[in-house]
Amino acid sequence: MPAASFPWLHLGLGLGVLFLVGVIAGGIGAVYIPPLTLVKIVADKTPLLNIENTWPGSWDTIIWHLRFPRILLAGLVGAGLAISGATYQGLFRNPLADPYFIGVAAGAGLGATIVFVTGMPQYSHGFSLLPIAAFAGGLVAVSIAYIMTRQSKGLPLTTLILAGVATSSLAGAITSLLMIRADPDVKPLLGWLLGGFIGSGWQDVLTVLPYMGIGITVMMLYARVLNLFQLNQNEAKQLGVNVESTKLFLIGAASLTTAAAVSVSGLIGFVGLIAPHTVRLVWGFDNRFLLPMSMVVGGTFLILADVIARTVVSPTELPVGVVTAFFGAPFFLLLLRRNRR
């Protein structure tokens, strides 16, 4: 029987693989922790279980304060970028759309650059201003593109793409100008722009979780309606879909999710392109399954990419965006060749 007959079974298996990858990733690093011991460390925190403590006390600190927050954040960011990419691809009916399609990345980069190069304090009252600035910059860029596009007759998606390109170009130019005029040491800024999870903690997870939760919930609720957009807007209207409000909700949800993800990870490319296409090629085009499975694939992919980034040149780290580019660029070229055929 074809694979598409068991899509939800495959989703469950995908979640199992995601959990397994997270457990393995938790044990890999400068201090290796065996998977069985790691499971015991996690189980030891469960009130109903009594696990004999046979591991060094420092391992608890490594797992709970260093690796698990980072792994969870990488999984969240990967899932958010993947479902946003799948939503944009379905909404714009463009297989090459990604979460940065209408200016989120450029706006977030500009927001982060302002914090880095203008002498603003990066911390205030115990909170980092960098994610806040990046989040605000991404939303402002999308809002500008939307305002430039909005017409009395609706929201033309082609015009929105062009407005997004213009907004991205302007934000990128301002970012470059600020970098040129800044202090010569822009390595921290470049590191952020290339993406990564160095220094990530539970505070980052708790900061982005509400925004990503709202955005992901809206996109999942509109999965069936997104299927109707694969026909055309007139047919969707005839089937009772409020096309304009649907476009607004989906663009807002995908942009909110992307901005939240970028605010804590920097600009990590190709996740929102690779994950949806992998799911689409293997399991088909039904967005009711495509969206959640893209999240699973995206989260798994980014956790693996983060493991490679922090181990391949240990004790230093590669930016995660570099690792995803090594995998994503060949995939993108193969995709272009396939589309041409």
C-alpha positions in Angstrom: 0.0 0.0 0.0 1.4 3.5 -0.9 3.0 5.6 1.8 0.3 8.2 1.6 -2.2 5.7 3.0 -0.5 6.0 6.4 0.4 9.7 6.7 -0.4 10.0 10.4 1.5 6.9 11.2 4.5 8.4 9.5 4.0 11.6 11.5 4.2 9.6 14.7 7.3 7.8 13.4 8.8 11.3 12.5 8.1 12.5 16.1 9.9 9.4 17.4 12.9 10.1 15.2 12.9 13.8 16.3 12.9 12.6 20.0 15.7 10.1 19.3 17.8 12.8 17.5 17.3 15.1 20.4 18.5 12.5 22.9 21.6 11.7 20.9 22.4 15.3 20.4 22.1 15.8 24.1 25.0 13.4 24.7 27.3 14.8 22.0 29.8 17.6 22.9 33.1 18.3 24.6 31.8 16.0 27.4 30.3 12.9 26.0 27.3 11.5 27.9 26.0 8.0 26.9 22.4 8.0 25.7 21.3 5.6 28.4 22.8 7.8 31.1 21.2 10.8 29.5 17.8 9.1 29.7 18.4 8.3 33.4 19.3 12.0 34.0 16.0 13.0 32.4 14.0 10.3 34.2 15.6 11.3 37.5 13.6 14.6 37.3 10.3 12.6 37.1 8.7 12.6 40.6 7.3 9.0 40.3 10.7 7.5 39.4 13.6 6.8 41.8 16.8 6.6 39.7 20.1 5.8 41.4 22.5 8.6 40.7 25.7 7.1 39.3 26.9 10.0 37.1 28.9 13.1 37.9 27.0 16.1 39.2 28.4 18.3 36.5 26.5 16.2 33.9 23.1 17.5 35.3 24.3 21.1 34.7 25.5 20.3 31.2 22.3 18.6 30.2 19.7 20.9 31.9 21.4 24.3 31.6 23.5 24.0 28.4 22.4 21.3 25.9 18.7 20.8 26.4 17.7 24.5 26.1 19.8 24.7 23.0 18.4 21.5 21.5 14.8 22.5 22.2 15.4 26.0 20.8 16.9 24.6 17.6 14.0 22.2 17.2 11.5 25.1 17.7 13.3 27.4 15.3 13.5 24.6 12.7 9.9 23.7 13.1 8.8 27.4 12.9 10.9 28.1 9.8 9.7 24.9 8.1 5.9 25.5 8.6 6.3 29.1 7.6 8.1 28.1 4.4 5.4 25.5 3.6 2.7 28.2 4.2 4.4 30.7 2.0 4.8 28.1 -0.8 1.2 27.2 -0.7 -0.1 30.7 -0.4 2.1 32.2 -3.2 1.8 29.0 -5.2 5.6 29.2 -5.6 7.8 26.2 -4.8 10.8 28.4 -4.2 9.2 30.6 -1.6 10.8 30.6 1.9 10.2 32.2 5.3 12.3 35.2 4.3 10.2 35.9 1.2 8.8 39.3 2.0 11.5 41.0 4.1 11.5 39.4 7.5 15.2 38.4 7.4 16.4 41.8 6.2 14.3 43.6 8.8 15.5 41.4 11.6 19.1 41.8 10.5 18.7 45.6 10.5 17.2 45.5 14.0 20.1 43.4 15.3 22.6 45.6 13.5 21.3 48.8 15.2 21.8 47.2 18.6 25.3 46.0 17.8 26.7 49.1 16.1 25.0 52.1 17.8 26.3 51.5 21.3 22.9 50.5 22.7 23.1 48.3 25.8 22.5 44.7 24.8 20.9 43.9 28.2 18.4 45.9 30.2 16.9 44.7 33.5 18.2 41.2 32.8 16.7 40.9 29.4 18.6 40.9 26.1 17.5 43.6 23.7 18.9 41.8 20.7 16.0 39.4 20.2 13.5 42.2 20.8 15.2 44.5 18.2 15.4 41.6 15.6 11.8 40.6 16.2 10.6 44.2 15.9 12.7 44.8 12.8 11.3 41.7 11.0 7.7 42.7 11.8 8.3 46.3 10.7 9.7 45.2 7.4 6.7 42.9 6.7 4.3 45.7 7.7 6.0 48.1 5.3 5.7 45.6 2.5 2.1 45.0 3.4 1.2 48.7 3.5 2.9 49.3 0.2 0.8 46.5 -1.3 -2.6 46.9 0.3 -5.3 48.1 -2.1 -9.0 48.6 -1.8 -9.7 45.5 -3.9 -7.5 43.2 -1.8 -4.0 42.0 -1.4 -2.2 41.1 -4.7 0.4 38.5 -3.8 2.6 39.3 -6.8 2.8 42.9 -5.8 3.5 41.8 -2.2 6.6 39.8 -3.4 7.9 42.9 -5.2 7.3 45.1 -2.2 9.1 42.5 -0.1 12.1 42.6 -2.4 12.2 46.4 -2.3 11.9 46.4 1.5 14.7 43.8 1.8 17.0 45.7 -0.5 16.5 48.9 1.5 17.0 47.2 4.9 20.1 45.4 3.6 21.5 48.7 2.3 21.0 50.4 5.6 22.6 47.4 7.4 25.6 47.5 5.2 26.0 51.2 5.7 25.9 50.8 9.5 28.4 48.0 9.4 30.8 50.1 7.3 30.6 53.0 9.6 30.8 50.9 12.8 33.8 49.8 14.8 36.1 47.6 12.8 35.3 44.6 15.0 31.9 43.4 13.6 32.6 39.7 14.2 29.8 39.4 16.8 27.3 40.9 14.3 28.5 38.7 11.5 28.2 35.7 13.8 24.6 36.6 14.5 23.7 37.3 10.9 25.0 33.8 10.0 22.8 32.2 12.6 23.5 30.0 15.6 22.5 29.1 19.2 25.6 29.9 21.2 24.6 30.9 24.7 21.0 29.9 24.2 19.0 29.2 27.4 15.6 28.6 28.8 14.8 32.3 28.7 15.1 32.3 24.9 12.8 29.3 24.7 10.2 30.9 26.9 10.5 34.2 25.0 9.7 32.8 21.5 7.3 30.1 22.5 4.1 32.2 22.9 4.6 34.0 19.5 5.5 30.8 17.7 2.6 29.0 19.3 0.1 31.6 18.1 1.6 31.6 14.6 1.8 27.9 14.2 -1.8 27.4 15.6 -3.2 29.8 13.0 -1.4 28.1 10.1 -2.5 24.7 11.2 -6.1 25.9 11.5 -6.0 27.2 7.9 -4.3 24.0 6.5 -7.5 22.8 4.8 -8.2 26.3 3.4 -4.6 26.5 2.1 -5.4 23.4 0.0 -8.1 25.3 -1.8 -5.5 28.0 -2.7 -3.8 25.4 -4.9 -6.7 25.7 -7.3 -7.2 29.5 -7.8 -8.7 32.3 -5.8 -11.9 32.4 -7.7 -12.7 28.8 -7.1 -11.8 29.2 -3.4 -14.3 32.1 -3.2 -17.0 29.9 -4.8 -16.3 27.3 -2.1 -17.0 29.9 0.6 -13.5 31.0 1.5 -12.9 34.6 2.5 -9.8 34.9 0.3 -8.5 38.3 1.5 -8.9 37.7 5.2 -7.3 34.2 4.8 -4.3 35.7 3.0 -3.9 38.3 5.7 -4.1 35.7 8.5 -1.7 33.3 6.9 0.9 36.0 6.0 0.6 37.5 9.5 1.0 34.1 11.2 3.9 33.0 9.0 5.7 36.4 9.4 5.1 36.3 13.2 6.5 32.8 13.5 9.5 33.6 11.3 10.3 36.9 13.1 10.2 35.1 16.5 12.5 32.3 15.2 15.0 34.7 13.7 15.1 36.9 16.8 16.8 34.1 18.8 18.7 32.3 16.1 19.9 34.8 13.6 19.5 34.3 9.8 19.5 30.5 9.2 18.7 29.8 5.6 17.3 26.9 3.6 15.4 25.2 6.5 12.1 26.6 5.2 12.9 25.4 1.7 14.3 21.9 2.4 11.8 20.6 4.9 8.5 21.4 3.0 9.9 20.1 -0.3 11.2 16.9 1.3 7.8 16.2 2.8 6.0 17.2 -0.5 8.2 14.9 -2.6 7.8 11.9 -0.3 4.2 12.3 1.1 2.3 14.6 -1.2 0.7 18.0 -1.2 -2.1 17.8 1.4 -1.3 20.7 3.7 -3.2 19.1 6.6 -0.3 16.6 6.7 2.3 18.7 5.0 2.4 21.5 7.6 2.9 19.3 10.7 5.3 16.9 9.0 7.4 19.9 7.7 7.7 21.0 11.3 9.1 17.6 12.3 11.5 17.4 9.4 12.6 21.1 10.0 13.2 20.6 13.7 15.1 17.4 13.1 17.3 18.9 10.4 18.2 22.0 12.4 19.1 20.0 15.6 21.4 17.9 13.4 22.9 21.0 11.8 23.5 22.5 15.2 25.3 19.3 16.4 27.6 19.5 13.4 28.1 23.2 13.9 29.3 22.8 17.5 31.4 19.6 17.0 33.0 19.6 13.6 35.7 22.2 14.5 35.6 21.8 18.3 36.4 23.6 20.6 35.2 26.5 18.4 31.9 26.5 16.6 30.7 27.1 13.1 27.6 29.3 12.5 24.6 27.1 12.0 23.7 29.0 8.9 26.9 27.9 7.3 26.1 24.3 7.9 22.5 24.6 6.5 23.9 26.4 3.5 26.3 23.5 2.8 23.3 21.1 2.7 20.7 23.6 1.3 22.5 25.1 -1.6 23.0 21.7 -3.5 19.3 20.8 -2.6 18.2 24.2 -4.1 20.2 23.7 -7.3 18.7 20.2 -7.7 15.3 21.6 -7.1 15.8 24.3 -9.8 16.9 21.6 -12.2 14.0 19.4 -11.5 11.5 22.4 -11.9 13.1 23.2 -15.2 12.6 19.7 -16.5 
